[in-house]
Amino acid sequence: MGRDTANQFILFAHGEDFDVDAFLKATTLTFEKVWRRGEPKYPGGDVLHETSGVQMVLGDGRVIHLPEQERLACEFLKANRDGLRDLASWPGAKYRILGLQRHVELSPGIGGFCMGPPSGLMAACLDVGFGPTYYVTLDHVDRARPPVRPSPKGDSDGGAV
């Protein structure tokens, strides 16, 4: 992978009116990161959190390939269904996100791509009240495009219809 990026294979929930302390007392889920509205985002910093929230790391999205992230996330959502549903329905937990990380190398001539979750993962997300979000990092690779083969008709469009 080109640039070092933050790990985005995470699950988090936050909101302006989310009482994280009350939620943490009521749940069996554990979180690596907890923040509160009005606290500095960084030690000694001037920028304050606008929401309160919780975050857990599901794995290292920088090294776990996307299909494996999707499989692991689906298993996690199903195994923690009740606790995640409680989180999704907790007052103020307005934003509920399952983050997956994808790294893409783009060759010259590629204009874009699309992606979305497999149906099993989407069903598991909907069941617990979270939405999947794909965090994509890009590297532009200087590889020449393969030559276009002429179609049998002699066109130079590679036989595209």
Backbone torsions as a table, in degrees:
resi	resn	phi	psi	omega
1	MET	NA	142.9	-177.6
2	GLY	-69.4	-97.6	-177.8
3	ARG	-69.4	146.7	174.5
4	ASP	-73.6	129.5	-178.7
5	THR	-124.8	159.8	176.8
6	ALA	-69.8	149.0	176.5
7	ASN	-70.3	125.3	-179.3
8	GLN	-117.7	16.8	174.5
9	PHE	-88.0	80.7	-169.4
10	ILE	-139.5	164.8	171.9
11	LEU	-128.7	130.1	179.5
12	PHE	-148.0	157.8	177.6
13	ALA	-141.3	142.9	179.2
14	HIS	-159.7	168.2	177.9
15	GLY	-178.3	159.5	-178.7
16	GLU	-62.9	-35.3	-175.5
17	ASP	-111.7	21.6	-178.7
18	PHE	-81.8	117.6	177.6
19	ASP	-88.2	89.3	-175.4
20	VAL	-64.3	-35.1	-178.3
21	ASP	-65.2	-42.2	176.9
22	ALA	-64.7	-41.6	179.2
23	PHE	-63.8	-45.4	-178.3
24	LEU	-60.9	-32.7	177.0
25	LYS	-69.2	-25.8	-173.5
26	ALA	-99.1	-5.9	-173.1
27	THR	-114.2	157.5	172.2
28	THR	-98.5	-6.7	177.7
29	LEU	-69.1	148.1	176.8
30	THR	-117.4	146.6	-174.9
31	PHE	-129.3	142.7	177.2
32	GLU	-80.6	-26.0	-176.7
33	LYS	-134.6	133.8	175.5
34	VAL	-133.9	135.5	176.4
35	TRP	-137.2	158.7	-177.4
36	ARG	-126.9	142.9	179.0
37	ARG	-56.6	134.1	178.1
38	GLY	92.1	-12.2	176.2
39	GLU	-81.8	152.9	175.8
40	PRO	-62.8	140.2	177.0
41	LYS	-67.5	-33.1	-178.8
42	TYR	-131.3	144.6	179.7
43	PRO	-52.6	126.2	178.7
44	GLY	76.3	3.0	-177.4
45	GLY	-84.7	163.0	179.3
46	ASP	-92.7	-18.2	-177.6
47	VAL	-82.0	127.4	-176.0
48	LEU	-105.5	150.8	174.3
49	HIS	-65.8	134.2	177.1
50	GLU	-91.9	-11.9	179.5
51	THR	-133.8	170.3	170.1
52	SER	-110.7	147.2	-177.6
53	GLY	-167.5	176.9	179.0
54	VAL	-134.4	150.0	-179.6
55	GLN	-146.0	139.8	172.8
56	MET	-129.1	146.2	178.0
57	VAL	-90.7	130.2	179.4
58	LEU	-96.8	-14.8	-179.1
59	GLY	163.6	-177.5	179.8
60	ASP	-96.6	99.0	-178.5
61	GLY	-65.3	-12.1	178.0
62	ARG	-77.5	-21.4	-177.7
63	VAL	-122.1	-20.4	179.0
64	ILE	-87.4	120.9	-179.0
65	HIS	-63.3	150.6	-173.4
66	LEU	-53.3	-47.1	179.9
67	PRO	-58.4	-34.8	177.6
68	GLU	-71.6	-38.9	174.8
69	GLN	-58.3	-45.6	-179.0
70	GLU	-62.4	-40.9	178.8
71	ARG	-65.6	-47.7	-180.0
72	LEU	-62.5	-41.8	179.7
73	ALA	-63.0	-42.5	179.5
74	CYS	-61.4	-45.5	177.7
75	GLU	-61.4	-43.3	179.8
76	PHE	-62.6	-46.5	-178.8
77	LEU	-60.8	-42.0	179.4
78	LYS	-68.7	-40.7	-178.1
79	ALA	-69.8	-26.3	-176.8
80	ASN	-115.2	26.8	-173.5
81	ARG	-50.5	-52.0	-174.6
82	ASP	-65.1	-46.4	-179.8
83	GLY	-63.7	-38.2	179.3
84	LEU	-71.8	-35.4	175.7
85	ARG	-65.4	-38.4	176.1
86	ASP	-61.6	-44.0	178.3
87	LEU	-61.7	-45.0	-178.3
88	ALA	-63.9	-29.1	-178.4
89	SER	-97.8	0.1	-179.4
90	TRP	-68.0	135.1	180.0
91	PRO	-54.5	130.8	176.1
92	GLY	89.4	-14.1	178.8
93	ALA	-80.0	70.3	-171.3
94	LYS	-73.1	-38.3	-176.1
95	TYR	-108.1	118.8	-176.0
96	ARG	-130.4	113.0	-168.3
97	ILE	-130.7	133.0	166.3
98	LEU	-99.9	115.3	-178.3
99	GLY	-98.2	131.6	175.2
100	LEU	-123.7	145.6	-175.6
101	GLN	-112.8	136.0	178.9
102	ARG	-133.9	132.4	175.4
103	HIS	-110.0	132.0	-176.6
104	VAL	-127.6	133.5	171.8
105	GLU	-101.0	121.3	-178.4
106	LEU	-102.7	126.9	175.0
107	SER	-86.9	158.0	176.5
108	PRO	-55.3	140.3	178.2
109	GLY	95.4	-13.8	177.0
110	ILE	-85.4	122.6	-175.6
111	GLY	-93.6	-19.1	-178.1
112	GLY	170.0	-177.0	179.7
113	PHE	-159.8	167.8	174.4
114	CYS	-133.7	157.8	179.1
115	MET	-159.0	159.5	177.3
116	GLY	-162.4	170.4	-175.3
117	PRO	-75.1	150.8	171.6
118	PRO	-65.4	156.1	-173.6
119	SER	-59.6	-37.1	179.6
120	GLY	-63.8	-40.5	178.5
121	LEU	-69.5	-41.3	179.0
122	MET	-61.1	-42.6	178.6
123	ALA	-62.3	-42.6	179.5
124	ALA	-65.3	-39.6	177.5
125	CYS	-62.2	-49.1	-179.1
126	LEU	-62.1	-35.8	-178.7
127	ASP	-63.3	-34.8	-178.3
128	VAL	-101.4	-2.7	174.8
129	GLY	86.7	26.7	177.6
130	PHE	-116.6	154.8	176.4
131	GLY	-112.7	137.0	176.9
132	PRO	-79.0	138.0	175.5
133	THR	-130.2	130.9	179.1
134	TYR	-100.1	120.1	175.8
135	TYR	-95.3	114.2	-172.7
136	VAL	-109.7	129.3	171.4
137	THR	-108.5	144.0	-176.2
138	LEU	-120.0	141.0	167.9
139	ASP	-124.3	130.8	176.3
140	HIS	-92.2	123.4	-175.2
141	VAL	-106.1	135.4	-179.4
142	ASP	-90.4	65.5	175.4
143	ARG	-107.3	137.3	176.9
144	ALA	-69.8	145.0	175.6
145	ARG	-68.8	143.9	176.7
146	PRO	-63.3	148.2	-179.5
147	PRO	-63.5	146.3	178.0
148	VAL	-83.0	126.3	177.9
149	ARG	-76.6	136.1	176.6
150	PRO	-67.5	145.5	177.5
151	SER	-73.8	164.8	179.0
152	PRO	-57.1	-23.7	-179.7
153	LYS	-81.0	-7.6	-179.2
154	GLY	92.8	3.5	176.8
155	ASP	-67.6	163.3	175.8
156	SER	-103.3	11.4	-177.1
157	ASP	-93.7	10.7	176.9
158	GLY	74.0	14.7	178.7
159	GLY	85.8	13.0	179.4
160	ALA	-65.2	144.9	-179.4
161	VAL	-101.6	NA	NA
